[in-house]
Amino acid sequence: METTPTKRLKLYSGRSHPSLAREIAGHLKVDLGEANLREFPNGELHCRFGENIRGADVFIIQSHCGVLNTSIMENLIMIDAAKRASAKRITAVCPYYGYSRQDRKASGREPITAKLVADVLATAGADRIMSVDLHSGQIQGFFDGPVDHLTAMPVLLEYLRQNAPDDLVIVAPDAGRAKVADRYAQRLNADLAIVQKRRDKTGSGAVDAFEVVGEIDGRHCVLIDDMIDTAGTIVAAADLLTKRGATDVWAAATHCLLSDPATDRLKNSSITRLIGTNTVPLPSERELPIIEVLSVAGILADVIDAVFEDKSVSEIFDGENQS
C-alpha cells in the first residue's frame, strides 16, 4: 500500500512573548496551538499540548526574556513534551537567545553559557534552532543541528531609508560592531565611523567611550548595535558623538532589553530616537517617547514557512544572514 505523507505545521508559544507569536501566526495564517502551560504551587512548570502532534513539524516560539531562567526552562519543557508526543521535527524559535554574551572565556574559570544553552536545547529534543541577530556568529557552531541565524537588518534598513536624512553616518559603538555597522553603511550609501571604548575592569559595568574614528562633525549619526541592555555603551557613545560635533544622534538595535538603569540613562542622554524590534516585549513602564518598536514577525514567519517547505532561508536575506 502506498501512502502520501501529509505535512503538518504546528505553532506553539511559551509565555515570555505571546504577542509576537500571535503576530507570526497571523502572517502564516495558522492557528496558534494550545500548550496549556501552568505552574504547580511550588513553582514547577507543566506543559500538555492540546492536540495530536505525532509526525508534525513543530515550531515552539519562546524569546529568552522576562524572568530569563524561567523562560529558558519553560522552553525546554515544551520541547521535551513535543519530543515525547512524537513530533517529527522540533524547531526552537528563540527570537532572543539567552546567555548569548557568554560565548567565550574572557578570563580563567568562566563558563561558556551560550554553549550550555545550545546543549540543553538539543538534549530536550530540539532538532533545529532559529534566532535573530545572535551576539556573535560563532554561537551557530555550539549546536550540532541546523541553526537559522536571522537578521533584523531588512526591517531596520527600511525604517532608516524612509526616515533618516541623506547626510548620514553609521556608527559602531565599539570595535566588535564595526563589521555589522559597515554592512548598514554600504546598504544606505552612508559613511562609517567607529567609537573606541574601554570598559571599567572593576566589574561595575561602567563604560568610558574615549575616541571616535571617522568624520562626524555636523553630521546626523546612527549608532548600530545588536542589543541594548543597561544602555551604558550606547549612551556613552552617543554623548561622545555629540561632544565631537554630531548634530543629531539616533540608535538602532535588534534587542532592546532595557534593564535598569537603561531608561534613566536614555532619558538623560544625547539620543533623540531609539529604533528597536519586538524580539523581546517592551513593558509599559520602560516605554519612552524616543523609542520606536518595529516588528520582526514577518521575517520570522517567512523563515518558518521556508523551513517547513524545505526552501532556502538565505535567499530571504540575499545571503546577509550568515555572520
Buried (B, 14 or more C-beta within 10 A) or exposed (E): EEEEEEEBBBBBBBBBBBEBBBBBBEBBEBEBBEBEBEEEEEEEBEBEBEEEBEEBBBBBBBBBBBEBEBBBBBBBBBBBBBBEBEBBBBBBBBBBBBBBBBBEEEEEEEEBBBBEBBEBBBEBBBBBBBBBBBBBBEBBEBBEBEBBBBBBBBBBBEBBEEEBEEEBBBBBBBEEBBEBBBBBBEBBEBBBBBBBBEBEEEEEEEBEBEEBBBEBEEBBBBBBBBBBBBBBBBBBBBBBBBEBEBBBBBBBBBBBBBEEEBBEBBEEBBBEBBBBBBBBBBEEEBEEEBBBEBBBBBBBBBBBBBBBEEEEBEEBBEEBBEB
